[in-house]
Amino acid sequence: MLSKLLIFVFAAVFVSAEINRIPLKKFEKPRDALNRNGLKEGLLAKYNRNVNDDSAVVLTNYLDAQYYGEIGIGTPAQTFNVIFDTGSSNLWIPSSKCGFLEVACLLHNKYDADKSSTYVKNDTRFAIAYGSGEVAGLISQDVVDFGGLQAKDQLFAEATQEPGLAFLVGKFDGILGMGYPEISVNGITPVFNSLVEQGAVQEPVFSFYLNRDPDGEVGGELLLGGSDPNYYKGDFTYVDVSAKGYWQVVMDSLNVGSSLKLCSNGCQIIVDTGTSLIAGPSAEVEKLHKEIGAFSFLNGEYIIDCSKIDQLPEISFVFGGKEFTLSGNDYVLKQSNGGIDICISGFMGLDLNTRTHVEWILGDVFIGKFYTEFDFGNNRVGLAEAV
């Protein structure tokens, strides 16, 4: 009995050493569901770019993001709250070189190169375009502490110009992209890929657990180097990446109850931790809303009778022949305004440019229900029901 116990303890310690964990925090107040215009504009710009362009969109849609975590940059480490975004591939944070008129920059933690003994000057200029302006600044090199692991000689962007409401009101300081290097601005190696190349992470895999319980103390967890079976039930269903860049895969179909089938011939989708919504072609999302009895309100929002949530049809996303099903309680977002409960659909219409061949974007509404593994080594995405 003692020997079995010792083996178990040793195995637990060994597994723990293989995987590094980053706690995720959740914004205290849910997204402003009655202001979706900026989100749509940002997503359109983000995904309508050519993956070979030297620009990317990493701002506007983060008005809608709910989860963030800490990283450190420099020696000694300067701490920043960042969104871990599988829909982009660059790390950028505010710079101490921001001008006095850059209010958004002044309200957040800023990187000061003069305070880091490991800083290396680069000064290559960069500009990241988005819906209503651009984030601009310069490239620098330093040590990045990511989940207790150090990415040495990491290139990242110091932002000196940050217009836009999303950055001004966000609780996060910057963005850490976890997409493929193919979409990285300036061809910079993403932080996670640097950790893999430097041998700090043994397996080129990371996974997200997002706690959708609004009363939960922990927002979730990002694991580097693997997955935690305590966060999911059963086995993963793996879907091959169809195009390197975003975490893009093929969805077989999307079924609303038993009477409506969307994406009937299969379609390209992106799994994106940088947005909390599920977005799809406007015409199909309109059919979906009609099927669930939602009605249009403001700014593209669709409202649902809160008393009928338990009666709503299930919505199933089919990957590899397996259904991943959301109930009404999963895809309806509840908010209280002035003591009045408002129930809003977690789906939005979004018509993307066909250059990416992407039709749907699955954000936190989906990822919160299904523990998600991102596997660079095998170029695949794994899905399993979260506990």
C-alpha positions in Angstrom: 0.0 0.0 0.0 2.8 2.4 1.0 4.7 1.7 -2.3 1.6 2.4 -4.3 1.1 5.7 -2.5 4.7 6.7 -3.1 4.3 5.9 -6.8 1.2 8.0 -7.0 2.9 10.9 -5.2 5.9 10.7 -7.5 3.7 10.6 -10.6 1.8 13.6 -9.4 5.0 15.6 -8.8 6.4 14.5 -12.2 3.2 15.6 -14.0 3.2 18.9 -12.1 6.7 19.6 -13.2 5.8 19.0 -16.8 3.0 21.6 -16.9 3.2 25.2 -15.9 0.0 26.9 -14.8 -1.1 30.5 -15.2 -4.2 31.5 -13.2 -6.8 33.5 -15.2 -8.7 36.4 -13.7 -12.2 37.3 -14.8 -13.4 40.9 -15.2 -15.7 41.7 -12.2 -18.4 43.2 -14.5 -19.5 41.2 -17.6 -19.0 42.6 -21.1 -21.1 45.6 -22.1 -23.5 43.6 -24.1 -25.4 46.6 -25.3 -22.4 48.0 -27.3 -21.4 45.5 -29.9 -20.5 47.8 -32.8 -16.9 48.2 -31.8 -16.5 44.5 -31.4 -17.9 43.7 -34.8 -15.7 46.3 -36.4 -12.6 45.0 -34.7 -13.3 41.3 -35.6 -13.8 42.3 -39.2 -10.5 44.0 -39.4 -8.7 41.3 -37.4 -9.8 38.4 -39.6 -10.1 40.1 -43.0 -6.3 40.7 -43.3 -4.0 38.6 -45.4 -1.7 36.5 -43.2 1.3 37.8 -45.1 0.5 41.5 -44.3 2.7 43.3 -41.9 -0.3 44.5 -39.9 -2.8 42.8 -37.6 -5.8 43.7 -35.5 -5.4 43.2 -31.8 -7.5 45.8 -30.1 -11.1 46.6 -30.7 -12.5 43.1 -30.0 -10.9 43.0 -26.5 -13.6 45.3 -25.3 -15.5 42.0 -25.1 -12.8 39.8 -23.6 -13.3 38.7 -20.0 -10.2 36.7 -19.0 -6.6 37.9 -18.4 -3.5 36.8 -16.6 -0.1 38.1 -15.4 3.3 38.0 -17.2 6.6 39.6 -16.3 9.0 41.4 -18.6 12.6 42.4 -17.7 15.0 42.0 -14.8 13.7 42.6 -12.2 10.4 41.6 -13.7 7.8 44.3 -14.4 4.3 42.8 -14.1 1.5 43.2 -16.7 -2.0 41.9 -17.1 -2.5 40.6 -20.6 -5.2 38.9 -22.7 -3.9 35.5 -23.9 -5.2 35.5 -27.4 -5.2 32.5 -29.8 -6.4 34.9 -32.5 -3.1 36.8 -32.8 0.6 36.1 -32.4 2.4 39.2 -31.0 3.1 40.4 -27.5 2.6 44.1 -27.0 2.4 46.2 -23.8 2.3 50.0 -23.1 5.6 51.8 -23.1 7.0 54.4 -20.6 7.8 56.4 -23.7 4.1 57.1 -24.3 3.2 60.8 -24.8 1.2 62.7 -22.2 -1.8 62.9 -24.5 -2.0 59.1 -24.7 -4.5 58.7 -21.9 -5.1 55.0 -22.5 -1.4 54.3 -22.1 -1.1 56.4 -19.0 -3.9 54.5 -17.2 -2.1 51.2 -17.5 1.2 49.5 -16.4 4.0 50.6 -18.6 7.3 48.9 -19.6 10.4 50.9 -18.6 13.5 49.7 -20.4 15.7 51.8 -18.2 14.7 49.7 -15.2 15.7 46.3 -16.8 19.2 45.0 -16.8 18.4 42.5 -19.5 16.9 45.0 -22.0 18.4 45.1 -25.5 17.6 48.0 -27.8 16.0 47.2 -31.2 13.9 50.2 -32.1 12.4 48.7 -35.2 9.2 50.6 -35.7 5.8 48.9 -35.8 2.2 49.8 -36.5 -0.8 47.5 -35.8 -3.9 48.6 -37.7 -7.4 48.2 -36.3 -10.9 49.5 -36.9 -10.6 53.1 -35.9 -6.9 53.8 -35.8 -3.6 52.0 -35.1 -1.4 51.0 -32.2 2.2 52.1 -32.9 5.5 52.1 -31.2 8.8 50.2 -31.4 10.2 46.7 -31.0 12.4 45.9 -28.0 14.1 42.7 -26.6 14.1 41.4 -23.1 13.3 38.4 -20.9 9.6 37.5 -20.7 8.4 35.5 -17.6 5.4 33.4 -18.7 3.9 31.0 -16.2 7.2 30.7 -14.3 9.1 30.0 -17.5 11.5 32.5 -19.1 11.6 33.3 -22.8 15.0 34.8 -23.3 15.9 37.4 -25.8 12.2 37.8 -26.7 11.2 40.5 -29.1 8.0 42.3 -28.3 6.3 45.6 -29.0 6.4 48.7 -26.8 3.2 50.6 -27.7 3.6 54.4 -27.6 0.3 55.2 -29.4 -2.9 53.4 -28.3 -6.1 55.0 -29.5 -9.5 53.5 -29.0 -12.0 52.9 -26.3 -11.1 49.2 -25.9 -7.7 49.9 -24.5 -8.9 52.8 -22.5 -11.5 50.9 -20.5 -9.8 47.5 -20.4 -8.4 46.1 -17.2 -5.6 44.4 -19.2 -2.4 46.2 -20.1 -1.6 44.4 -23.3 -2.0 41.3 -25.5 0.0 38.1 -25.7 -0.8 36.3 -28.9 -0.7 32.5 -29.0 -1.5 32.0 -32.7 0.9 30.6 -35.3 4.1 32.4 -36.2 2.7 32.8 -39.8 0.5 35.7 -38.7 3.0 37.4 -36.4 3.6 41.1 -37.2 7.2 41.8 -38.3 7.8 38.0 -38.3 8.5 37.9 -34.6 8.6 34.5 -32.9 5.6 34.3 -30.5 6.4 33.9 -26.8 5.1 30.4 -26.4 7.0 29.2 -29.5 10.2 30.8 -28.1 9.7 28.8 -24.9 9.4 25.6 -27.0 12.5 26.4 -29.1 14.5 27.2 -26.0 13.5 23.9 -24.3 11.6 25.5 -21.5 8.4 23.7 -22.5 8.8 20.0 -23.3 5.5 19.6 -25.2 4.4 22.3 -27.7 0.9 22.2 -26.3 -1.2 24.6 -24.2 -4.8 24.5 -23.0 -7.5 26.7 -21.6 -9.9 26.2 -18.8 -12.4 29.1 -18.5 -14.7 29.2 -15.5 -18.1 30.5 -16.8 -19.6 30.6 -13.2 -20.0 34.4 -12.5 -19.7 33.7 -8.8 -16.5 31.6 -9.2 -13.4 32.8 -7.3 -11.1 31.6 -10.1 -11.6 32.9 -13.6 -9.8 29.9 -15.1 -6.4 28.6 -16.0 -4.0 28.5 -18.9 -1.7 25.5 -18.9 1.6 25.5 -20.8 3.0 22.1 -21.9 -0.2 20.0 -21.7 -3.6 19.6 -20.3 -5.1 18.8 -16.9 -7.6 15.9 -16.8 -9.2 17.3 -13.7 -10.7 20.0 -15.9 -12.5 17.8 -18.4 -14.6 14.7 -18.8 -13.8 11.7 -21.0 -11.4 12.0 -23.9 -10.4 14.8 -26.3 -11.8 14.9 -29.8 -9.0 16.2 -32.0 -9.6 18.2 -35.2 -6.7 19.0 -37.6 -5.7 22.6 -38.2 -6.8 23.3 -41.8 -4.6 26.4 -42.3 -1.7 27.6 -40.2 -2.1 31.2 -38.9 -5.1 31.3 -36.7 -6.3 28.1 -34.9 -8.5 27.3 -37.9 -10.3 23.9 -38.3 -13.2 22.5 -40.2 -16.6 22.2 -38.5 -18.9 19.5 -40.0 -22.2 21.4 -39.2 -24.0 23.5 -36.7 -27.4 22.2 -35.6 -30.1 24.2 -33.9 -32.5 21.8 -32.3 -33.8 19.2 -34.7 -35.1 21.5 -37.4 -32.3 23.8 -38.5 -28.9 22.8 -39.9 -26.3 25.5 -40.6 -22.8 25.1 -42.1 -24.4 22.1 -43.8 -21.6 21.3 -46.2 -18.9 21.9 -43.6 -17.1 25.3 -43.0 -13.9 26.8 -41.7 -14.0 28.1 -38.1 -11.5 29.7 -35.7 -11.2 29.0 -32.0 -10.4 32.4 -30.5 -9.8 33.0 -26.7 -9.7 36.7 -27.5 -13.5 37.2 -27.8 -16.3 35.9 -25.6 -18.9 35.5 -28.4 -19.7 33.1 -31.1 -19.8 34.9 -34.5 -21.0 33.6 -37.8 -22.5 34.7 -41.2 -25.2 37.3 -40.7 -27.8 35.4 -42.7 -27.2 32.1 -40.8 -27.1 33.8 -37.4 -30.4 35.5 -38.3 -32.0 32.1 -39.0 -30.6 30.8 -35.7 -32.1 33.7 -33.7 -35.4 33.2 -35.4 -35.3 29.5 -34.5 -34.6 30.3 -30.8 -37.2 33.1 -30.6 -34.8 35.9 -30.1 -35.6 39.4 -31.3 -33.4 42.3 -32.5 -32.8 45.1 -30.0 -29.9 47.6 -30.2 -26.5 47.6 -32.1 -27.1 44.1 -33.5 -28.0 42.6 -30.1 -30.7 39.9 -29.9 -32.8 39.7 -26.7 -34.3 36.5 -25.3 -37.2 36.1 -22.8 -35.3 35.2 -19.6 -38.2 33.0 -18.4 -37.8 30.8 -21.5 -34.1 30.0 -21.3 -34.7 26.4 -20.0 -37.0 25.8 -23.0 -34.6 26.9 -25.7 -33.3 24.4 -28.2 -29.9 22.9 -27.9 -27.3 24.1 -30.3 -24.7 21.5 -31.4 -21.4 22.1 -33.1 -20.2 19.0 -35.0 -16.5 18.2 -35.2 -15.1 14.9 -36.5 -18.6 13.5 -36.4 -19.0 14.3 -32.7 -21.5 16.8 -31.3 -20.5 19.5 -28.9 -23.8 20.8 -27.5 -24.7 24.1 -25.8 -27.9 24.5 -23.8 -29.8 27.8 -23.5 -28.0 28.5 -20.2 -24.7 28.1 -22.0 -25.4 30.5 -25.0 -27.5 33.1 -23.3 -25.7 35.9 -21.5 -27.5 37.4 -18.5 -27.0 41.0 -17.3 -28.8 43.2 -14.8 -29.3 46.9 -15.7 -31.1 49.0 -13.1 -32.4 46.0 -11.3 -33.8 44.6 -14.5 -32.5 41.3 -15.9 -31.7 41.2 -19.6 -30.9 38.0 -21.4 -28.8 38.4 -24.6 -27.8 35.9 -27.2 -24.2 34.9 -27.2 -24.3 34.8 -31.0 -23.6 37.7 -33.4 -23.7 38.1 -37.2 -20.3 38.7 -38.8 -19.6 38.5 -42.5 -15.8 37.8 -42.9 -13.8 38.3 -46.1 -13.4 35.1 -48.0 -9.6 35.5 -48.2 -9.4 33.6 -44.9 -12.2 31.2 -45.9 -13.4 31.5 -42.3 -17.1 31.6 -41.6 -17.4 31.2 -37.8 -15.5 32.3 -34.8 -15.9 30.3 -31.5 -15.1 32.4 -28.5 -15.5 32.0 -24.7 -19.2 31.1 -24.9 -18.0 27.9 -26.6 -14.6 27.5 -24.9 -16.1 27.9 -21.4 -18.2 24.8 -22.0 -15.5 22.7 -23.7 -11.9 22.5 -22.4 -9.7 23.3 -25.3 -6.2 22.1 -26.1 -4.0 23.8 -28.8 -1.3 21.4 -30.1 1.4 22.9 -32.2 3.3 19.6 -32.5 0.5 17.8 -34.2 -1.2 20.9 -35.6 -4.6 20.1 -34.1 -7.2 21.4 -31.6 -8.6 19.1 -28.9 -12.1 19.5 -27.4 -13.5 17.9 -24.3 -16.5 18.7 -22.1 -15.3 20.9 -19.2 -16.1 19.9 -15.6 
